[in-house]
Amino acid sequence: MSEAKRKVTVIYCCDDDLAMYRKTQSFNLNAYGDMIIPQDFKRGKTIVAVCEGEVDIINSVGDKLIGEY
């Protein structure tokens, strides 16, 4: 029997810089249906958000939307 997984996009900052990053990955679920993010993934990161599925971010902190004039 295969383990249940959930596909999520994790938005995070690395502990040694201020840039924001994102990574889409599938993580295992425990017997209660809770998602388990392994310590080796979390190491060196501050997780800002965990979003269901694959997320396409169009604007984030520090980004500027430039409108046409």
C-alpha positions as CSV (number, residue, x, y, z in Angstrom):
1,M,0.0,0.0,0.0
2,S,1.4,3.4,-1.0
3,E,1.5,6.3,1.5
4,A,-0.9,9.1,1.1
5,K,0.6,12.4,-0.1
6,R,-0.4,16.0,-0.5
7,K,1.0,18.3,-3.2
8,V,1.7,21.8,-1.8
9,T,3.6,24.9,-2.6
10,V,5.8,26.1,0.3
11,I,6.7,29.8,0.4
12,Y,9.7,30.4,2.5
13,C,12.7,32.6,3.3
14,C,16.2,31.2,3.9
15,D,17.7,32.1,7.3
16,D,20.7,33.8,5.7
17,D,18.9,36.2,3.3
18,L,15.7,38.1,2.9
19,A,14.6,36.8,-0.5
20,M,11.4,34.7,-0.7
21,Y,11.3,31.4,-2.5
22,R,8.8,28.8,-3.4
23,K,8.9,25.1,-3.9
24,T,6.1,22.7,-5.0
25,Q,6.5,19.3,-3.6
26,S,4.4,16.3,-2.3
27,F,4.7,15.5,1.4
28,N,3.5,12.4,3.2
29,L,0.4,12.4,5.4
30,N,0.3,10.7,8.8
31,A,-2.5,8.3,9.9
32,Y,-4.7,11.3,10.9
33,G,-4.3,13.1,7.5
34,D,-1.9,15.7,8.8
35,M,0.9,16.6,6.4
36,I,4.4,16.0,7.6
37,I,7.1,18.4,6.4
38,P,10.5,16.7,7.1
39,Q,13.1,18.4,9.3
40,D,15.7,18.3,6.5
41,F,13.3,20.4,4.3
42,K,12.6,22.9,7.1
43,R,16.3,23.2,8.1
44,G,17.6,26.7,7.4
45,K,14.2,28.1,6.3
46,T,11.4,30.2,7.8
47,I,8.2,28.9,6.2
48,V,5.9,31.8,5.4
49,A,3.0,29.8,3.9
50,V,1.9,26.4,2.8
51,C,-0.6,26.5,-0.1
52,E,-2.6,23.6,-1.6
53,G,-1.3,22.4,-5.0
54,E,0.9,24.3,-7.4
55,V,0.7,28.1,-7.0
56,D,1.6,30.7,-9.5
57,I,2.7,33.8,-7.6
58,I,2.3,37.0,-9.7
59,N,3.4,39.5,-7.1
60,S,5.2,39.2,-3.7
61,V,7.0,41.4,-1.2
62,G,9.5,43.6,-3.0
63,D,8.0,43.0,-6.5
64,K,6.5,45.9,-8.4
65,L,3.8,45.6,-11.0
66,I,4.5,48.0,-13.8
67,G,1.5,49.2,-15.6
68,E,1.5,50.4,-19.2
69,Y,1.2,54.2,-19.6
